[in-house]
């Protein structure tokens, strides 16, 4: 490993990707296949990107357990390189970490990220809502539960069904991306059973419509808050259905969402990556703002497959002035992205919920995919590992169900 690092040190500006899950794997491939040397940092052996031949993968201590140890090891790595590495965060926790230690890290790395004060407001769903409303975006009705005593009072004012969401994606162990609450009794029981979530969650109006009504606009703003690229997509399926993460989606240009996203991000003087989620309300005929993430989403390999290589553009922004002279790249529409492992779960859950999609219809849809979470012909090992892990998971489920009948 030391020899590999020495070889990197003689090359100009490598990239360091923090996190090697599906999101990190997309970063690695988008960068390495343009000729950039990439170092991938992982903290869990299940992070599939560590099997990629396109990066040098290094095991780091868990950032949740010891931030100081993680920081020291990262700085030591930065010092060992002859040129500053461009640093990429693949989740909110890493983005928050970079922002918090910005002064120390910028001596050894290149990155563009919002200042700590703004980033904290973006990551927190309650303050994020306020920023969006101030910029003129339409936001679902949102409530904060600040004390245990106010549970019953708020329960009386809500319209059901509604959603309970954590304030952020990493500070508490929340059971899923959000929780669907169907009535007053469910609401009261949820907080009575989980009093530790009081003050750490929001309650939000449910915007009706299926997965295909959810859209995302992703962009990169340089240090002067100038957008260098933008991309919009439509979700087709997610897991869990209606309230989860993308399992199948397609590139689709939506000028209205690009305009709204640019207005919002310029209003808050944003810098770096941003992925903004909207949902189309068919009854009210308008887009509702859901959230913004200060990083690329986990399906970011779709961007590169559609002609907009976000990591590479960000890399050039830090290492070359030529990117500023070019027009924004135009995305190719109609490119489908698939995470088979998650999408098959989405399909079966839909069937259980009474969705009329047939097996043949589902198979026909996924055959359209040209961009994938795991598969790439130039980098097959992550796909092989993910496939073996999935088969192991299915085997354990089979044994678990079999023992119930013995």
N, C-alpha and C positions, 0 to 999 in steps of 0.2 A: 504493500500500500504506500509506503514512504517513497518508493521509486516512482510510483504513478504521480504522486503529488509533486515530486521534483520535475517530472516531465511537464506537468501543467504549468509549473512556475516559470518555465522559459517561454511560454506562449503568452500572447497578449490577451488581457481581460477575459478570464474564464467566467462562467456563470455558476452560481450556487443556488440550488433549489431546496428550500426548506420544506420537507415533507415529500414522501414518495408514494403516496396513495394514487388513485386514479388521476386526481388533479395534477399531482407532481409528475406523474408519468407523461401526461400531455405536455407539460412544460419541457421536460427533458427531450422528448422527441422533436418538438418544434424548434428547439435551440440546436441540438446536436446535429440534426440533419441539414443544417445550414453551415456546418463546419465549426461551430463553437464548441469549445471544451467545457464539459458540464460536470460539476460535483453535486451529487444528490445526498441530502441529509435525511436519515430516517431514525425513528425512535422505537419502532415496533417491527418485529420480524414479519408481520403480515402485510407490511407496505409493499405492494406488488412492484413498484418501480425499482426496488433494490436489485431486481433480477435483470434489469435492462443492461444490454451491452453498450449502450450509448452514453453511459455516465459512470463515473467512479462513485460508488455508494459508500457512505461512512456512517457507522452507528454512533448516535449521540445519546446522552442521557435524556430522559423524558422531561420536556420543558415544563409540564405541569407540576412535576415533583421537585425540580431543582432548576429554577430559571438562571441562577447565578452560575451554576456549573455549566449549563448549556451555553451561556454567554461567553464564559471564559474559553471554552473549547472552540467556539466559533471564531473568536478574536485570534486565538492561536493559529487557527487554520488560515485566517486572513493574512496574518503576519508572514506565513510561510510562502505566500505567493508573491512573485515579483511585480505583478500588476494587480490593481484593485479588481475584485470580482464583482459582477453585477448580481445583486441579491434579489431573490424572488420568494415571496410568501405565498403558500398555497392554502392557507385557512386563516380565519379571523384571529386565532391565537398567535400565530406567527406574525401577522400584520401588526397586532397590538404590541408584541414584543419588540419589533423593529422600531416602532414609533416611540416606545418608552425609552429605549436605549439609543435613540437616534444620534445624540452627541458623541457617544463612544464609538458606535458602529461606523459612522461616516468617515472616520479616519482610515478605515480599512476596506470599505465596501462602497459600491455605487448603488443607489436606490432612490426611488421617488415615492413618497408616501405622505398622507396628510399629517399635519401636526397632531400631537397627542390630544389636545383639547377637541379638535374637530373629529378625529378618529373615534374617540370615546362617544361622541354624540351620534356618529354613524352606526357604530356597533350596537348601541343601546336603542332598542326598538321604540321606546317611548320618546326619547329626544330626537330620534330619526324622523318620527312622524311630525314633530313640530317643525323641523327643517323643511320637510316636503311641503307642508301646508303653507309655510312662509314663502315658498317659491311658486305657489299657485297650483300645485298638484292636487288631485282629488284623492283623499285618503279615507279608507273605511273608518267608521266610528270606533274609537279606541278608548278603553278605560284602564285606569291603574288601580290596583288593590293595594293600598298602603298599610292597612292594619287589619288584624284578624277580626276586630269588632265590626268592621264595615262589610263583611261578607254578605249578610242577609240583606242589607240595604241596597247594595249594588245588584244582587240577584233579582230584586224587584224591578229594577230599571232596565234590565237587559232584554234584547229581542233574541229569541232562540230559533234555530240553533246558532251558536257562536263558537269562537275559537279561543283557547288559552295558549299563549306563546311565551317562551322564556324571553327575558330582556335581551339576552345575547346567546351565542351558540356554544359557549365554552365554560362559563363560570359556575353553572349548576348542572347536576346530572338529571336533565329533564327527559322524560320518557317519550322521545320522538321529537319531530320538528314542531308539532303542535298537537293539541288535544281538542277533539270535537265534543262540544257540550250541547246536548239536545234539549234540556229543560232546566228549570230552576233547581229541582232536587239534585240533579247531577252536578250542577255548579257548586252547591253548598257541600255536597259529599266530597267532591274533589279536594276542596281546600281544608275540610275537616280531616281528611285522610292524609293531606300533604301540607300541613301548616308551614313547613319550611319554604314553600313557594310563594308565600305572601310577601309582597314587596319586591319579588324577583321575576314577576310575570306581568303580562298585559292581557286584557280581554278585548277581543276584536270582533267586529261585525263580520258575519259570513257573507262573502260575495258569491252568489250562486253561479253555476256553470261548470262544465267539465274541464279536464286537463288541457284540452285544446284551446281553452280560453285564456291560458296563461302564456305570457310572452316575457322575454328578457332582452334588455338592451345593454350591451357591454362596450366599454370604451376605455381609452387610455389618454389621460391628460398629462402633459409634461410639467416641469417645475414652474412654468409660467401660466399654468392652467389653460393651455391650448390643446384641444383634442387632436391627436395624431391618427387615430383610427376608431372605427365604430362598427358594431355588428349587432343585428337583431335576429332573434329566433323564436319559434313557436314550439311549445311543448306539445307532444301528442299523448304521451303516457308518462306517469310518474308513480313512485311507490313511497308510501301508500297512495292509492288513487285519491286524487283531489287535494291531498295535503302533504305531499312528500317531495322527493328529489327526482330530477329528470332521469327517466330510463330510456326514452325514445323521443327524439325531437328533430326538427328540420330548420335549416337556414331560411329566413324569410325577411326581406327588407320591409320595414314599417316606418315610413318617414315621420309620422306623427309621434311615435315613441322616441325616435332620435331627437326630434325637436324638444320634447318635454324633458328628456334626459339631459341634454346640453344646457337648457335653461336652469334646471335644478342644480347641476354640478358647478356651473359658472357662478350661480348665486351664492354658493357656499365656498367658492374659491378652492375647489377640489384639486388634488394632485395625485397622479398615479392611476392604478386600475380602479374601475368601478363597474359592478354588474347590478343593474336595476331591474327589479321584477314588477310587472304590471298584470292585472287581470281585467279582461273585457267583460263588462256587465251588459248582457243582452237587453235587459228590461230598461235600464237607464241610458243605454247606448253611449257608454263612456268607459275609458280606461281608469282603473283605480290603481294607485301606487301601493305596492306591498312593502318592499324593502330594498336596501342597497347594500352590497357587500364590497369592501375595499380590496378586492382581489379578483382573479379570474374564477369562473365557476368550474365544476369538475368535468364538464363536457368540453373543455377548451380545445381539445383536439379537433372539434368540429370547425373551429375558426380557421385553423391552418388548412384543413381539407377544403374549406370554402374560399380560400385565397386571401385570408387576413391573418397573418402570423403575428399574433399579439406579443408573445415573449420576445420574438426577434425584433419587432419594432421598438419595444421598450429597451432592449439591449442596445440597438443602434442609437437611440435617443441619448444614452449615457456615454457611448463610446465614439460617436461620429455625428457630424453636423449635416450629413447628406440627407438624412431622413426628413429634415425640416424643409428641404427644397422641393419635396415631392408632394403630389396630391394624395389624399387619403385613398388607400386601396379599396376597390369596390368588391363587395362580397358576391360570391356565386350563390344564387338561391336554389332551393330544391335539393340540397345535400342533407342526407339523413344520418343521424348519429345514434348508436345503439350501445347500451350496456346490457348484454344478454342476461347476465345473472340477476340483475335487478328487474329487468323487464319481464322475465318469466314469472317472477313473484307478483308483479303487477297484474299480469294476465290471469293468474289463478285467483288472486284476490278479487278481481273484477268479476270473474265467473261466480264466485261465492256470493258476491253482492247483487247478482242478478243481471249483470251486463250481458248483452246478447252477442258479444264478439265470439266467433267460433275459432277453433284451433286453426283451421285453414286460413281464416281471415288474418289471424295474428301472424302466422308463418309468412303469409304473402306480404304483410307489411314490413316485417323485419328483413326480408330479402332485398328491400330497397336500400338498406343501410350501406354507406360507403365510408363511414368513419366510425371507429369503435373505441370503447373504453380500454380494451386490453390488446386487441389484435393490431399488428402492423407487420407487413411482410419483411421489413428490414430489421425488425426487432421482435422475434417471435417468443422469446423466453417468458416474458411476463404473462402472455396469453396461456402458455403451457402450464405455468404455475397456478394461475387463476383457475384453469379448467380442472386441474387435479384437486385443488382446494374445494372447488364446487362439488366434485364427485364425492369427496370425503364428507362434505356436509350432507349431501343427499343420503349417503350410506349411513351416517349416524342417525338421521331422521327415520330411515327405514327400520333400523334396529330398535330405536326408541318406540316406534309405533307397534312393532312386532311384539315387543315385551309386554305391551298392554293386553295382548290377547292370549298370552301364555299362562 
